[in-house]
């Protein structure tokens, strides 16, 4: 759970979000907060293994080991060169020598 948003994962690996979307942390374009869970369409067909919320961002890892991030980009939260906010899950280049087994997010950082 983030500061004002939540991400949930189903048994089938589907990711749903709800709450504030001030920085794109719901994973889709929407100006207002969302009170009920909605699936993230851009992740359809990508079974999610684990999802974690930071303060204003989200990180998800697929069952195939791909890492996706979205939300507030300041201070490198999203693991990309750009610090722009991102309203859709975007693949993060990750060294293929490593496999992400677990994930933990906090205020402004991620541990994989």
N, C-alpha and C positions, 0 to 999 in steps of 0.2 A: 504494500500500500504506500502510495506517495503522499505528499503534503495534502493534496486535495483531489486525488484520482486513485483509481483501483484497477488492477488488471487481474483477471481470473483465467484459469486454464481448465478445460474439460478433460475427461478421460480420453477423448479422441484426439487431443492435442490442438483443440481450437482455442484461440485467444479472444477474450471479450474485455472491453474496457468501459469505464463509466466515471463520471465526475467532471472536474474542470478540464478545459482544453486550451488554456491560456497560451501554451507554448507548443501545442500539437501533441501533447502526451497521450491523447486518446488514439492516435494512429490514423486519423482521417480528418479532412477539412470539416470544421464545425466551429461556429463562433460562440455558441452558448454551451453551458454545461449540459451533461447528459445524466439524467437521474437513474436510468436503468441500463443494464448491460447491453452492448451492441458488439457484434463480431467485427473484427478487422478484416475487411474484404481482401486487402492486398496480401494477406497471409494465407488465404484459402489454398489448399493443396500443399501447404508446408506444415506438416505436423510439428507443433512446438513441444519441446522436451521440458523446458523450464523458462519461466518469465519472472522478472523482478522489477519493481518500481523504485526509482530514485525519487528525489524531492519533486522534480518536474520533468522526468524523463522515464523511459522504459527500455529494458534490454530483454531480448528473447533469443533463445538458442533452439534451433530446430533439432529434430531427432537425427538429422544428418550432420550436425555440428556447425551449421551456418549461424553466424551471430548477426542479429538485426537490432538497430537502435532507432529511437525517435523521441521527439520532445525538445526540451531546451538544450541548445548546443553550447552555451557559454562555458568557458574554462575546460573545453575538451570532453565534456560529459558523454558525447556520442561516439568518441573514439575515431573521429575523422579530422582531417586538416581544417575544414570549415567549422566555424563556430555558429553558423546559422541554425535557427530552429528548424526542425524537420517534422512535417505533419503526416508523414507516412513511414512505415518501417523501411529502413534502408540497410542493405547488406554492408557489413563492416569487413574490410579486408583483414584476414586473420591468418597468421603463419600456419600453413597446413601441417607442420611438424607437431603441432599441439592439438589436443582434443579437449574441449571444454566439458568438464564433468559436473561442475557446480558454479553457482553464480550468486553474488551478493551485491546489492546496491545500497548506497546511503545518500546523504544530503547531496553531494556533488561528485561522487566517484563510484567506480565499479571494480569489484574483485572477481576474477574468473580463475 
